[in-house]
Amino acid sequence: MAQINIIVAICEKYGVGKNNSLPWHLSKEIQHFKKMTTSVSDPNKINAVIMGRNTWNSIPVKFRPLSGRLNIIVSSTMPQVNEEDVIVISNWREAIEMVKHPLSEKFIETFWICGGAKLYKDVIESGLWNRLYVTWIMKEFDCDVFFSFPDKNTLKLVEDDRIPSDIQVEKDVENQNHSYCNQSCPPVDDDHHTQA
């Protein structure tokens, strides 16, 4: 089965969004997101990004769909989008079936869960995820949606050669990237991480 990773930027008090958009504008964080969700170890595969409807709508039209990735939108009310590399599914269970499908293993290296808050919660509660990549934004922003952080007893901090280990600073905002493995999920082959 292909790997399922969660990627999220979280400010102090676990805020992730405000009015269906990011409350911060950090271009380096966007570049980090793109790097993580597009990089593959097998050149014959691509990655998929799975997001809710509000997350999809928050992406500027000129950047939709996210290039170089299969875009999967989870929504029970959204019609299919007439775009290449875009699929609309009804719920997280359908996403699981897609991940388990033999064709997915053939063509998709990693499924990246990238929001919003309800989808994050559904995925975390399912336990069917391998890695959690967090950008900790060391500042409090005004948010109206929050990240349901997993039970820390199920997490193990791991190193990943794709993320910087030191504190990053942009627009006077400090942030630091961490990656965690889900100890309750069976291990997968991963060329990028080692245990910390």
Rosetta blueprint (number, residue, H / E / L):
1 M L
2 A L
3 Q E
4 I E
5 N E
6 I E
7 I E
8 V E
9 A E
10 I E
11 C E
12 E H
13 K H
14 Y H
15 G E
16 V E
17 G E
18 K E
19 N L
20 N L
21 S E
22 L L
23 P L
24 W L
25 H L
26 L L
27 S H
28 K H
29 E H
30 I H
31 Q H
32 H H
33 F H
34 K H
35 K H
36 M H
37 T H
38 T H
39 S L
40 V L
41 S L
42 D L
43 P L
44 N L
45 K L
46 I E
47 N E
48 A E
49 V E
50 I E
51 M E
52 G E
53 R H
54 N H
55 T H
56 W H
57 N H
58 S H
59 I L
60 P L
61 V H
62 K H
63 F H
64 R L
65 P L
66 L L
67 S L
68 G L
69 R E
70 L E
71 N E
72 I E
73 I E
74 V E
75 S L
76 S L
77 T L
78 M L
79 P L
80 Q L
81 V L
82 N L
83 E L
84 E L
85 D L
86 V E
87 I E
88 V E
89 I E
90 S L
91 N L
92 W H
93 R H
94 E H
95 A H
96 I H
97 E H
98 M H
99 V H
100 K H
101 H L
102 P H
103 L H
104 S H
105 E H
106 K H
107 F H
108 I E
109 E E
110 T E
111 F E
112 W E
113 I E
114 C L
115 G L
116 G L
117 A H
118 K H
119 L H
120 Y H
121 K H
122 D H
123 V H
124 I H
125 E H
126 S H
127 G L
128 L L
129 W L
130 N L
131 R E
132 L E
133 Y E
134 V E
135 T E
136 W E
137 I E
138 M L
139 K L
140 E L
141 F L
142 D L
143 C L
144 D L
145 V E
146 F E
147 F L
148 S L
149 F L
150 P L
151 D L
152 K H
153 N H
154 T H
155 L E
156 K E
157 L E
158 V E
159 E E
160 D E
161 D L
162 R L
163 I L
164 P L
165 S L
166 D L
167 I L
168 Q E
169 V E
170 E E
171 K L
172 D L
173 V E
174 E E
175 N E
176 Q E
177 N E
178 H E
179 S E
180 Y E
181 C E
182 N E
183 Q L
184 S L
185 C L
186 P L
187 P L
188 V L
189 D L
190 D L
191 D L
192 H L
193 H E
194 T E
195 Q E
196 A L
